[in-house]
Amino acid sequence: MAQLWGGRFTKETDKLVYNFNASISFDRKFFEEDIEGSIAHVVMLEKQNILTEEEKNAIVKGLTGIREDVKSGKLIITEEYEDIHSFVEANLIDRIGDAGKKLHTGRSRNDQVALDMKLYTRAEVLHVAEELQELLFTLLIIMENNLNTYMPGFTHLQKAQPITLAHHMGAYFEMFKRDSLRLRDIYARMNYCPLGAGALAGTTYPLDRGYTAALMGFEGPTFNSMDSVSDRDYVIEFLSALSTIMMHLSRFCEEIIIWNSNEYHFVEIDDAYSTGSSIMPQKKNPDIAELVRGKTGRVYGALMSILTVMKGIPLAYNKDMQEDKELTFDAIDTVKGCLALFNGMLRTIKFNEEVMAVSAMNGFTNATDAADYLVGMGVPFRDAHEIVGRLVLYCIDKNTCIDALSIEELKEISPVFEEDVFDAVSLKTCVEKRLTIGAPGQSAMKEVIDINREFLKNSWMQETRGNS
């Protein structure tokens, strides 16, 4: 059993206890972050004259070799080691001898694991943000191409008012844009380095924590050593943001599933993102959308798990915090996979424009505009609301729509109606006269598209990567 401690103990840990305590099965995921942090640490130790230049060079060379050998498959991370830190250090000592034993000078596993988790999470925040960026580009393209694609807008899953597909996609653009900005905020808030905090009370070595932080692209060091080793707020914030992303994806998937149904037929999902039935040859199922919707609960579970782990932990580090990793790793991989698959499905989806337009016309989505027409003719709104209500009942009884009625039929309901009502309640007019910013009218939508294009052009991820 390869472990970094033992002098205090007179007999080996029980094998079952050792296995229960070990984290190598999952923390091997950030072996590169462990090596990155170790290299920065020894470079700083040499700068501070705690290590000689020869010792530093030997350690850096040894760590670089371990990293290359693991990545190439020449060196395998095995479970004979307690954790990734003991794996790296043991192999380093095997390769360079006693100089490797100085790697841990001025450092504890507590601040080491805090650093590794923060480095890994910080990189994954960017990876998720980049997946979101790709989805936002897809949405923007759909918006640009569908300014005149009319469809019903819904409230309570009932047809409400006519909108455009561009406007509907714009709603999801806003959701995922907020998700991107949340990730930006998390990145900025977490970007402080815990290395040098020691076990909980710092160290007597003259470390330059600001220098170490700068080597790894952090804004600076953390300011309280107890909080440094026991902080998992950034994990909780990230999982919360991931949960919100999955909630938005799930809402979107629910709509695509509905739109894909025989009753709606608003969309046709590409064969590459659909499956069939083992018994019913006519079926084409929206499995990707359903799986994304289903995996949302998995990410929620990771968030609830870490919140529950952290809720009763006294300062400073406690072993409970080892539970921050497995579900977080799984949630990150789940979200990245869902974003990539959903984006591919959305990019290849076919929108049945005629079906959507007919659905908008047949659902009395222009009833509000008919009432507004009467108000424009001097009818009080409350009276106009009642008149159009009777008009809708008449259409339902006749199995028709407002647009299809004759002027004589309209005048029977209210003599105020004139020929120009047909233009006033057409889908085009209903949409185009809504021109306030955020509305579906073409000029308003073009303004929003320009704003969104500028948002994507000035990506915060590019600036962040450039500064790190």
N, C-alpha and C positions, 0 to 999 in steps of 0.2 A: 504494500500500500504506500504509494508515493504521496507524502504530505509535507507541508511547510512548517509543521509544529511537532512537538513530541518530547522535548526536554523535560517538561513538567510531569510527564506521564510515565508510569512504571510498567505498563503492559499495553498491548495493542488494543485498539478499538474493536469491539465485536463486529464481525463482518456485516451483520444485518444493520447495525447502527451506522457503520461506515457507508454502506450503500445508500441508506436513507439520507445521510448527511451530504453525500457527494453531489456535485452539480455538473461534472464533466460531460454528462450525456446531453446537456443542453447549452451550457455556457461555452462549449467549443465553437458555437456560432460566431462569437466575437474574438477569435484568436488573433485576427489582424489588428483589432482595436487594442488588445492587450499588448501586442508587440509595439504598436505605435506609441502607446503611453509609456512603455518601458524605455524605448529609445529616447523619447523626449526627456524622461526622468534622468537617464545617465548623462545625456548631453548637458543638462543643467548641473548635475553633480560635478562634472569635470570643470565647468565654468566657475563653480564655487570652490574649486580646489578640494573637494571632498573625494574625488577620484582623480587618478592621474590620466594624462592623455592616452597612455598606452592601455590602461584598463578600460577607458571609455571606448577606444577603437576596437578592442577585442570583443567587448560586450555587444557593440553595435553590429560588428561583423557577424558574430554568433547569432544574434536575434534576426538579422536579415537573412541569414542562411536557413534558419528554422522556418521563417515565413515562406521562403521560396520552395523549400522542400515539402512543406505541408500543402501548398497550392499545387505543386506538381504531382503530388501523390507519393512522393518518395518517402515521406515521413507521415505516419498515421497517428492521429490522436486516439489513443486507446483509453479504456475505462479503468486501467490500473492506477490512473492518477485521480486525485480527489477533485480537482478543478482545473480549468485552463491555465491558471496562474502557476500551479505546481508542475503542470506539463511543460510549460515554457521554461521555467527556472531549472527544472531537473535536466532537460535536454541541453540547456545552455551550459550548465556545469559539466555535463558529459563532454561537451565540445571544446570548451576553453579552460576548464579547470577552476582553480580557486577564484579567479577574477569574476566568474559567474556568480559566486556567493555574495558578491557586493552589490548585485542588482537591486536587492531589496533595501538597501541603505536609505534611511529616512522615509520609509514608506510602509504602510500597513496594507493587509489585504482589504481592509474596509474602504480606504480611499482608492485603492486600486480597482476594486469591483465597481465602486461608484463611478469612477472615470470610464471604465470599459462600457458600462451600461449607458452612460451619457453620450459617449462617442458614437456608440451603435445607434442609439435612438436619434441623435442629431442627424446622422446620415440618412436614416430611414424617413425622417420628417421631409427631407429634400426629395427622396425617391417617391414618396406618396404625392407630394406637391407636383412633381413632374408628371405623374400619371393623371392628376387632376387637370394639369395644363393641357394635356393631349385631349382630354374629354371636352374641355372648354373650347378648344379649336374646332372640334367636330360640331359642337352646338352652334358656334358662330357661323360656320359654313351653312348649316341647315337654316339658320335664321336669315342669312343673306339671300338664300335661294328660294325662300318661301314667304316673301312679303305679301303676296297676293293669294296664298293658299288658305282659303276660308274653311273654318271648322267651327263646331259649337264649343263654347266655353261652358264649364259646368260648375254648379254649386250643389252640394248634397247628392252628387252623382246624377243630377237632373240638368237637362239642357237649360242654359240661362241666357247667355248673350253670344252673338257671333264674335269670333276673334280670328286670328290667323295662326297658322302653324308656327310662324316666326315668333309670335307673341308667346305662345305656349312654351316653346323651347327656351325663350328668353327668361321665363320664370325659373327654369332649372339652371340656366346660366348664372342667375343671381345666387341661387343656393350654393352651387359649387364654387362660385367666386368667394362667397363668405367662408366656405371651407378652406380655400387657399389662404385667405387672409388670417384665419385662425391659426393655421400652421405657421405662417410668418410670425405671428405674435408668440407662439410657443417656442419657436426657434430662438427668437431674440431673448426671451425670458430664461431659457435653460442654458444659454451659451456662456456659462461661467464654470471654471475648472475646479473640481474638488481635490485634485492631486496635491498632496502636501498637508492635508488635514490630519494625516496619520490615522490612528485608531479612533480617536475622537478629540484629542487635545493638542494637535499639531506635533511638532518635533523639536528637539534641541539642536538639530543640524541647521546651519545657516542656508536654508533653501531659498531660492529665488522663485517664488510661486508665480509671479507675473511673467517671468521669462518662460517657464514651462507652459503656462497657459497660452502665450503668444505662439510658441512653437506648434501648438495644435490648433490654432485658429480660433481660440476662445477670446471673448471680450476682455477677460481678466480672471483672477482667482475668485473663488467664493469667499465670503467674509466671516463665516462662523464655522469652525471645524466640526462642532457637534451636528449642526444642520447639514453640513457637507456630506457626511457619511450616512445620514439617515433620511435625506430628502429623496422622495420619489414622486413629488408633485408633478414633475415634468412627464413622468410615465402616465400618471392619472390624466393630466391635461391632454396628452397625445391620444390616449385611449378614448377619452371623451370626444375629441375631434374625429377620431376614426369612427366612433359610434354614430356621430352626426352625419358623416359622409355616407355610412351604410344606410342610415335612415332615409337620406335623400335618394340614394340608389334604389332602395326598396320601394319608395313612393313611385319613382319613375318606372320601375319594373312592373308594379301593379297596373299602371296605366297601359303599358305596352301589352301586358297579358290581356287586359280588357279589350284594347284596340285590335288585338290579334284574333279575338273570338269571332265566330261565324256571324254573330248578331251585329257586331260593329264593322269588322273588316276594314278598319282605317289603315292598317299596316299589313305588310307581308314581310316576315322575318326571313332573312337569307337562309338557304339550306345549310350553310356552314355553321349556323348558330341555332339549328332546330334539330329535333329528333322525331322519329315516328313511333308507332305503337306496334307491339309484338303480335297483336291480334286484329287491330282495326286498321286496314290499309289506307284509309282516307285521312288518318290523323297526321298533323304537323304541329308538334308541341313546342311551346316557348320555354324549353327546359333551362336555358341560360338565365333568362329573366326570373324563373321560379327559383333556381338555385341561389342567385344573388339575393333575392328576397328572403330565402330561408337562412342564408349564412349571416344575416344581420344579427340574429339572436346569439350567434357564436361570439361576435365581437362585443355585443352588450355584456355577455357573460364574463369576458376578460376584464372589462371595466369594473363590474361589480365585485369581481374577485380581488383585485388590487385595492379597491376602496375598503373592502372587508378586512384584508390583511393589515392595512395601515391604521385602521381606526383605533386600535388599543395599544399601540406600541410606544413605550416610554423612550426617552432619549438615552443613548444615541442609537448605534447600530444593534439590531437583533437579527437572529438567523431567519426569522419569519420573512425578511425582505428578499430572501432567495426566491420566494414565490413570485417575484415581480417579472420573471423572465419567460418561462415557458408559454404562458397564455398571451403575453405581450408579443412574443415572436410569432405565435400563431395568428394573432389578430392582424399584425402588420402584413404578413404573407397573404392572409385572406383578403384584406382590403386591396392590396396591390393587384392580386389576381382578379378580383371582382371588377375593379376599375378598367383593367386592360380588356377583359372579356366583354364588359358592357360597352366600352367604347367601340370595339370591333363590331358588335352587333348593331349599335346605333349607326355607325358609319355605313353599313351595308343594307340597312333597312329600307324598304320601299314604302312610301306614303301614298295611299290611294286618294288622290286629291279630289276627284269627282265624288267619291263616296262621302268624304268629309263635308264637302260643300252641300250636297243633298241633305245630309243629316242636319246640318245647320238650318237649312230652309224648312225642314219638316218638323222642327222642334220648337217653333214659336220663339226662337231666340231674338226675333225682331219685335217682340211685343212691347218691350220698354220703349223702343224707338217709335212705335205707333202711338204710344201714350205721349211721348215728347212732341210728336207731330201735332196732336190735339192741343197740347199746352201752347205750342207756337201759334195755334189758331185762336187762342184766347180762352180755351177751356181750363178751368181750375184743375190742378194735377189730381186731386182726389177723385173728381168726376171722370177725368180722363182714364184713371186707373180702373174705375168700375166699367167704363165703356169698353175698354180693351179686354177686360175680363170676360164680358159677355161675347165679345168678338171671338175670343179663343174658344169659348164653349160652342159657339156656332160652327167654328171650323172643325172641332172635334166631332160634332154631330154629323157633319158633312164629309168627314174623313179627308180634309183638305188643309191648306195652309193659308195664311193671310195674303201672301203674294199672289195666290191663284184666284182670289175672289174678284168678282166684277165690281166696278164702282157703284153699281146699283145695290149690290148686296151690302157693300160697306155703308152706303147712305141709309139703308134700312136700320143699321145699328146706330149710326149717328150722321145726321145731315151735314155735319161740319167737314166730313171727308171730301176731298177733291182729287182730281186726277194725279196731282203731284205727290199724293201719298205713296204711290207705287215706287217712285224714285226714293222717297224718304225711308222706306222700309226694305229696300234692296240690301243684300249682303254687303255689297261694295260701299254703299252709303253708310250703313250701320257701323262699319269698321272705320272707314276713312274719315268720318267726321269726329272721331275720338282722337284728338291731336295733342292732348296734354301729355307732358313727358311721362313715360311709363305706360301709356295707353297703346292699343294695337294699330292706330292709324299709321300709314306708311311713313310720313315725315317724322313722326315721333319715334317710330321703330328705327329709322335710318340714323337718327341722332344717337339712340342707345347703342346701335351696332358700332358706330364710330367710337363711342366711349369704351365699349367692350374690346374693340380691336386695339385701342391704345393701352388698355389694361394688360392684354396679353403681350403686347410689344415690349412693355416695360416690366417684364417679369421680375419679381423680387428674388426668385431662385438664382437667376443669372448674376444679379448683383451680389448675392450672398456667396455663391461659389467663387466669384471674383475676389472677394475680400478674405476668403479663408485659405 
